[in-house]
Amino acid sequence: MPILGEPSHKSLISYLKGVSKSVPKPTAILSVTAHWEADRIMVSTAPQPTMLYDYYGFPPESYELKYPAPGSPALAQRVLGLLAGAGIPAAGDASRGFDHGTFVPLMLAFPDATTPVVQMSLHRSLDPRLHLSVGAALAPLRDEGVLIVGSGMSFHNMEVFRRNGFGAGPSTKKYKPSEDFDSWLQQAVTGSPSPSSSSPSGAWRSEQLAQWAAAPGARECHPREEHLIPLMVAAGAAEGDPGRNAYSDWFVGTKVSGFVFG
C-alpha cells in the first residue's frame, strides 16, 4: 500500500524515502523480515532472488512490482558462519524470494536496487532473547558496512486497523494502548539505566526489550509479536551503541515509531 500511494501511508512513505540519506551507503543490506518464520534461522542464498507476493486481495498492479536487487551468497555464508559460531541453528535457502517485508520498504528507501540484499527469517518461537542473541552474533557485519534492517512494525493489530478504517485515509480515532506502548518502547530503545545501575546501556536495553510483553498496552498492540521481533535483532546487533527515534507518527489512529542504532 505504501508503493501504491495509499493516503494513510503518506508520513511513513516520506520517512522511508529519506532513509538512504540518513545512513552511510551500505555495502549490502540484511533484511530481517517479519513475514518469514522457520524452525531455525533461515538465510536467503540466491544470487538473484525472485519476488514473493505474500498477500492477497490487492489491486493487480501490486502483483507486478519488481525489486531487482542482487542477492549476495557471500554475505549469506558470512551470516551463517556468525550464527554457527554463536551456537544458533541456521540454514540457507536458495529459493526464497523477496517478500513484501523486504521489497516494499526497500523500494522506497533504496529505489535504485543496486545494493545486494540478503533476507533473513525469524525463529518460529518469536523468543525475544533468542533474537537479541541473533543480533549480537551479527554485530561484526556493521563494521563491514552491512545495514541490518529490522522490517516489521511497532504496532500490529489488524483488528484495530480495520476498526479505524484502514484503507480509507487518515483516521481521527486515537487508540490509547498504542500511545502507551509507544511511550514505553521509546524509553526502552533510546533510554539508559539509572546512574546507580551497574548495567551497561546495551545490556539494559536488551533486558527491557526481552520483557516487552509486560509493557503497558503490549498485547493490545501485538496480539502476536512477529512484527515486533525484527527490532530485537537490530537492537542486539547495536551492542552498546545508542538507539534514537528516527520516525514517530500516528498511523490509522495508532502510534508507530522507527529506530536507528549507532
C-alpha positions as CSV (number, residue, x, y, z in Angstrom):
1,M,0.0,0.0,0.0
2,P,2.9,2.5,0.5
3,I,4.1,1.7,-3.0
4,L,0.6,2.3,-4.4
5,G,0.4,5.7,-2.7
6,E,-2.4,4.9,-0.1
7,P,-3.1,8.2,1.7
8,S,-2.8,7.0,5.2
9,H,0.8,6.0,4.5
10,K,1.9,9.5,3.4
11,S,4.1,10.2,6.5
12,L,5.6,6.7,6.5
13,I,6.4,6.9,2.8
14,S,8.2,10.2,3.4
15,Y,10.3,8.7,6.2
16,L,11.3,5.6,4.2
17,K,12.3,7.7,1.2
18,G,14.7,9.6,3.4
19,V,16.4,6.6,4.9
20,S,19.2,6.3,2.4
21,K,20.2,9.9,3.1
22,S,20.3,9.3,6.9
23,V,22.8,6.3,6.9
24,P,26.2,5.7,5.3
25,K,25.9,4.0,1.9
26,P,25.9,0.3,2.8
27,T,28.0,-2.4,1.1
28,A,24.9,-4.7,1.5
29,I,21.6,-5.0,3.3
30,L,20.5,-7.7,5.6
31,S,16.7,-7.6,5.8
32,V,15.2,-9.3,8.8
33,T,11.6,-9.7,7.7
34,A,8.5,-10.2,9.9
35,H,7.0,-12.3,7.1
36,W,9.3,-15.3,7.2
37,E,9.3,-17.7,10.2
38,A,11.0,-21.1,10.4
39,D,12.2,-23.7,12.9
40,R,15.7,-22.3,12.6
41,I,17.0,-19.0,11.3
42,M,16.9,-19.1,7.5
43,V,19.0,-17.0,5.3
44,S,18.5,-16.4,1.6
45,T,21.4,-17.5,-0.5
46,A,20.1,-16.9,-4.1
47,P,22.4,-14.7,-6.2
48,Q,19.3,-13.1,-7.8
49,P,16.2,-13.6,-5.6
50,T,12.7,-13.7,-7.2
51,M,9.7,-11.8,-6.0
52,L,7.3,-13.3,-3.4
53,Y,3.9,-11.7,-3.4
54,D,2.8,-12.9,0.0
55,Y,-0.5,-11.1,0.2
56,Y,-3.9,-11.4,-1.4
57,G,-6.9,-9.2,-2.4
58,F,-4.8,-6.3,-3.5
59,P,-5.0,-4.4,-6.9
60,P,-3.5,-6.2,-9.9
61,E,-0.6,-3.8,-10.1
62,S,0.6,-4.9,-6.7
63,Y,1.5,-8.2,-8.2
64,E,3.6,-6.6,-10.9
65,L,6.0,-4.8,-8.5
66,K,9.7,-5.6,-9.1
67,Y,12.8,-5.1,-6.9
68,P,15.7,-6.5,-8.9
69,A,18.4,-6.0,-6.3
70,P,21.0,-8.8,-6.4
71,G,21.4,-11.2,-3.6
72,S,24.8,-11.9,-2.0
73,P,25.7,-15.6,-1.5
74,A,29.0,-14.4,0.1
75,L,27.1,-12.3,2.7
76,A,24.7,-15.2,3.3
77,Q,27.5,-17.5,4.1
78,R,29.1,-14.9,6.4
79,V,25.8,-14.6,8.3
80,L,25.5,-18.4,8.6
81,G,29.1,-18.6,9.8
82,L,28.5,-15.9,12.5
83,L,25.3,-17.7,13.7
84,A,27.1,-21.1,13.8
85,G,29.9,-19.5,15.8
86,A,27.3,-18.4,18.4
87,G,25.7,-21.8,18.5
88,I,22.5,-20.6,16.8
89,P,20.9,-23.1,14.4
90,A,20.6,-21.7,10.9
91,A,20.4,-22.8,7.3
92,G,20.5,-21.3,3.8
93,D,17.5,-21.1,1.4
94,A,18.3,-20.8,-2.3
95,S,14.7,-20.5,-3.4
96,R,13.1,-17.9,-1.1
97,G,12.2,-14.6,-2.9
98,F,11.9,-11.1,-1.5
99,D,8.7,-10.9,0.5
100,H,6.8,-7.7,1.0
101,G,8.6,-7.1,4.3
102,T,11.7,-6.7,2.3
103,F,10.8,-5.3,-1.1
104,V,8.2,-2.7,0.0
105,P,10.4,-0.6,2.4
106,L,13.5,-1.1,0.1
107,M,11.7,0.1,-3.0
108,L,11.1,3.3,-1.2
109,A,14.4,3.6,0.8
110,F,16.8,2.3,-1.9
111,P,14.9,2.5,-5.2
112,D,17.9,2.0,-7.4
113,A,18.1,-1.6,-6.3
114,T,21.8,-1.9,-6.8
115,T,22.8,-2.7,-3.2
116,P,22.9,-6.5,-2.6
117,V,20.2,-7.7,-0.3
118,V,20.1,-10.9,1.8
119,Q,16.8,-11.8,3.5
120,M,16.7,-13.5,6.9
121,S,13.8,-15.2,8.8
122,L,12.7,-15.1,12.3
123,H,12.7,-18.2,14.5
124,R,9.2,-19.5,14.9
125,S,9.4,-19.3,18.7
126,L,9.4,-15.5,18.4
127,D,11.6,-15.6,21.6
128,P,12.8,-12.0,22.1
129,R,16.0,-13.2,23.9
130,L,16.9,-15.5,21.1
131,H,16.5,-12.8,18.5
132,L,18.6,-10.3,20.6
133,S,21.3,-13.0,20.6
134,V,20.9,-13.4,16.9
135,G,21.6,-9.7,16.5
136,A,24.6,-9.8,18.9
137,A,26.1,-12.6,16.8
138,L,25.7,-10.5,13.7
139,A,27.2,-7.3,15.2
140,P,30.5,-7.7,13.2
141,L,28.6,-7.1,10.0
142,R,28.2,-3.4,10.9
143,D,31.9,-2.9,10.8
144,E,31.8,-4.4,7.3
145,G,29.3,-1.8,6.1
146,V,26.2,-4.1,6.2
147,L,23.0,-2.3,7.0
148,I,20.9,-4.5,9.2
149,V,17.2,-3.7,8.7
150,G,14.6,-5.0,11.2
151,S,11.5,-4.9,9.0
152,G,8.3,-5.0,11.0
153,M,6.1,-2.5,12.7
154,S,6.0,-1.1,16.3
155,F,2.2,-1.6,16.3
156,H,0.5,-4.5,14.5
157,N,-3.1,-5.3,15.4
158,M,-5.1,-5.8,12.3
159,E,-8.4,-5.8,14.1
160,V,-7.7,-2.3,15.4
161,F,-6.6,-1.1,11.9
162,R,-9.9,-2.4,10.5
163,R,-12.0,-0.7,13.1
164,N,-10.2,2.6,12.5
165,G,-10.9,2.4,8.7
166,F,-7.7,1.0,7.3
167,G,-7.5,1.9,3.6
168,A,-9.9,4.8,4.0
169,G,-7.4,7.5,4.5
170,P,-6.2,9.2,7.7
171,S,-8.1,8.3,10.9
172,T,-9.3,10.7,13.5
173,K,-9.5,7.9,16.1
174,K,-6.7,7.5,18.6
175,Y,-6.0,4.1,20.0
176,K,-4.7,4.8,23.6
177,P,-2.9,1.5,24.2
178,S,-0.8,2.2,21.1
179,E,0.3,5.5,22.7
180,D,1.1,3.8,26.0
181,F,3.1,1.1,24.4
182,D,4.9,3.5,22.1
183,S,6.0,5.7,25.1
184,W,7.3,2.6,26.8
185,L,9.1,1.4,23.6
186,Q,10.7,4.9,23.1
187,Q,12.2,4.7,26.6
188,A,13.3,1.1,26.3
189,V,15.1,1.7,23.0
190,T,16.5,5.2,23.5
191,G,16.8,5.4,27.3
192,S,19.6,4.3,29.6
193,P,20.0,2.8,33.0
194,S,19.8,4.9,36.1
195,P,23.1,6.3,37.4
196,S,23.0,3.8,40.2
197,S,22.7,0.8,37.9
198,S,25.7,-1.3,37.1
199,S,24.3,-2.5,33.8
200,P,25.9,-1.1,30.6
201,S,23.3,0.6,28.3
202,G,23.2,-2.2,25.7
203,A,22.5,-4.8,28.4
204,W,19.9,-2.6,30.0
205,R,18.1,-2.1,26.7
206,S,18.2,-5.8,25.8
207,E,16.6,-6.6,29.2
208,Q,13.9,-4.1,28.7
209,L,13.1,-5.4,25.2
210,A,13.2,-9.0,26.4
211,Q,10.3,-8.2,28.8
212,W,8.3,-6.3,26.2
213,A,5.1,-8.3,26.9
214,A,4.8,-6.8,30.3
215,A,4.8,-3.2,29.0
216,P,1.7,-1.1,29.0
217,G,-0.6,-1.9,26.1
218,A,1.8,-4.6,24.8
219,R,-0.7,-7.3,23.9
220,E,-3.3,-4.8,22.7
221,C,-0.6,-3.6,20.2
222,H,0.8,-7.0,19.4
223,P,-1.6,-9.9,19.8
224,R,1.1,-11.9,18.0
225,E,4.5,-10.3,18.1
226,E,6.1,-11.3,14.7
227,H,6.1,-7.6,13.6
228,L,8.0,-6.5,16.8
229,I,10.7,-9.2,16.9
230,P,12.8,-7.8,14.0
231,L,13.5,-4.9,16.2
232,M,15.2,-7.3,18.7
233,V,17.7,-8.4,16.0
234,A,18.6,-4.8,15.2
235,A,18.9,-3.8,18.8
236,G,21.0,-6.9,19.6
237,A,23.4,-6.0,16.8
238,A,23.8,-2.5,18.1
239,E,25.5,-3.8,21.3
240,G,26.3,-0.7,23.4
241,D,25.6,1.9,20.7
242,P,22.7,4.2,21.5
243,G,19.3,3.9,19.8
244,R,17.5,7.0,18.6
245,N,14.0,7.7,17.4
246,A,14.0,8.2,13.6
247,Y,10.3,8.2,13.0
248,S,7.2,8.7,15.1
249,D,3.7,9.5,13.9
250,W,0.0,8.4,14.0
251,F,-0.9,5.7,11.5
252,V,-4.6,4.8,11.1
253,G,-5.2,6.0,14.6
254,T,-2.3,4.2,16.2
255,K,1.1,5.5,17.3
256,V,4.0,4.0,15.4
257,S,7.8,4.6,15.7
258,G,11.0,3.6,14.0
259,F,14.5,3.5,15.4
260,V,18.1,3.7,14.2
261,F,21.1,2.4,16.2
262,G,24.7,3.7,16.1
